[in-house]
Amino acid sequence: MIRVLDGRKFDFTLIENDLIDDIERFDKNDLLCYMVLCRYANNSTGECYPSYKTIAEKMRVGVSTAIKAIKSLESKGVIKIHSRKNENGGDTSNLYVIQNINDENKKASTVPPVKAENENIKDNNSIHKNKKKYTKNIKENNGNKVLHNKHNDSVNNNFTNYEEKELESMLREKQKEKFGDVQSFEFNPNFKI
């Protein structure tokens, strides 16, 4: 009989499953930041006070990315931040209090869905081209409809009363005019006329 002995030292950090499972609310930097804060947190109080530099180093990112992640976690109700002062009245690292992930703070940070303004383009309509996801919506601009997507704030053309297929066809033709009719040609929704 073969026996396996576990010689690991159990020095570990607990992470709530809800944070890992909720991919809609928490991105990778949120998760990394949360893990670092949990790693430093007092088990009884949930308090910790690592510096921005320490958080960034443990996350393996820059300080500005760490600060964005901290603010994101605060806005989602996962942590509370209290600024601290040293004996001379100068700033020192913040005090972070890790909050319990419960139904109340899940509801508080949920953003309501936005409805499309045009029946031809439905909520969460996506195009998967060139291995990128383009989410489209329509905004009014001086009576004309302007096509937008999350990777390019605004396509520089105004389109009025065209169906989605017509717009795609027009863009394909413009791309062919500019680059020629190539067999391996792939449609690029970010193409600028």
Secondary structure, DSSP 8 states (H G I E B T S, - for coil): ----------------HHHHH-TTT--HHHHHHHHHHHHHS-TTT-EE---HHHHHHHHTS-HHHHHHHHHHHHHTTSEEEEEEE-TTS-EEEEEEEE----HHHHHHT-------SSTTS-TT-EEEETTEEEEEEEEEETTEEEEEESSSS--S-EE-S--HHHHHHHHHHHHHHHH---TT----TT---
